[in-house]
Amino acid sequence: MKTVFKIFGGIVLVAVIGFAMIACKEDDNNNGNPNTKTVSVGAQVGTLVAGTAGTITYPVTTANIANGTYPVAVTLPTGVTIGNSGLVTISANAGTLTLEGGTNTTAMTLNTLTLTLDGSTSGTFNITILGKTVSVGAQVGTLYDGTAGTVTYPVTTVNIADGSNPQAIPPFLHNCFHKNPYLQNVYNV
C-alpha cells in the first residue's frame, strides 16, 4: 500500500507542476517580458492641404514608458516635419504627436509612417494630404459682336482659402488685368 501512495503522490506532484507551468505561460504580446516598451499611433486629427502650411496631430499610446518628454523620429514625406521641436510628451501612457506641413507638400495618402519613441517603434500609420482643385462651369450670359456685355463663369474650389488669388489668373490674361484699372480693383492684382 505504501508503494501505491508513493506512485499516487508522484502523479499528483507531476500534475501540480504541469498545471502551474500552463498557468504561468509567457505573454505573447511582449515576449515574456512584462516591461517591454510599446508605442502605438492613432488616426490623423486635422487636415493638411498640399502647398499650404498647416498642422495635424496624432494620439500616441504607450506602455512601460515613463512620463517625460522624448525626442522622436518619424518617417515623413517631403515637406512635412515633426512639430514641438521634434518632441512628444508622455503622461499616463498617452501623448500627442504633432506634424507640420509646409508649402512644398504634395497631395497624397501614405500609410508607411512609423514613430520611434524611447527605443520603441510603432506599427505603421497614415498621413493624408489633400489636393487643391478648381472647376470652371459653363458660360452664363451671351456676348454679341459689336455690343458691350458681360458673361460670367461659375467657379468652384476645394481646399483653396477664401479671397482673391491672383496666381489663379492664367498668364495670357495678366496683360488684360494690368491694363484695366477696373479689373485690377476687382481682382486685387
C-alpha positions, 0 to 999 in steps of 0.5 A, a space after each residue: 500500500 505504501 508503494 501505491 501512495 508513493 506512485 499516487 503522490 508522484 502523479 499528483 506532484 507531476 500534475 501540480 507542476 504541469 498545471 502551474 507551468 500552463 498557468 504561468 505561460 509567457 505573454 505573447 504580446 511582449 515576449 515574456 517580458 512584462 516591461 517591454 516598451 510599446 508605442 502605438 499611433 492613432 488616426 490623423 486629427 486635422 487636415 493638411 492641404 498640399 502647398 499650404 502650411 498647416 498642422 495635424 496631430 496624432 494620439 500616441 499610446 504607450 506602455 512601460 514608458 515613463 512620463 517625460 518628454 522624448 525626442 522622436 523620429 518619424 518617417 515623413 514625406 517631403 515637406 512635412 516635419 515633426 512639430 514641438 521641436 521634434 518632441 512628444 510628451 508622455 503622461 499616463 501612457 498617452 501623448 500627442 504627436 504633432 506634424 507640420 506641413 509646409 508649402 512644398 507638400 504634395 497631395 497624397 495618402 501614405 500609410 508607411 509612417 512609423 514613430 520611434 519613441 524611447 527605443 520603441 517603434 510603432 506599427 505603421 500609420 497614415 498621413 493624408 494630404 489633400 489636393 487643391 482643385 478648381 472647376 470652371 462651369 459653363 458660360 452664363 450670359 451671351 456676348 454679341 459682336 459689336 455690343 458691350 456685355 458681360 458673361 460670367 463663369 461659375 467657379 468652384 474650389 476645394 481646399 483653396 482659402 477664401 479671397 482673391 488669388 491672383 496666381 489663379 489668373 492664367 498668364 495670357 490674361 495678366 496683360 488684360 488685368 494690368 491694363 484695366 484699372 477696373 479689373 485690377 480693383 476687382 481682382 486685387 492684382 
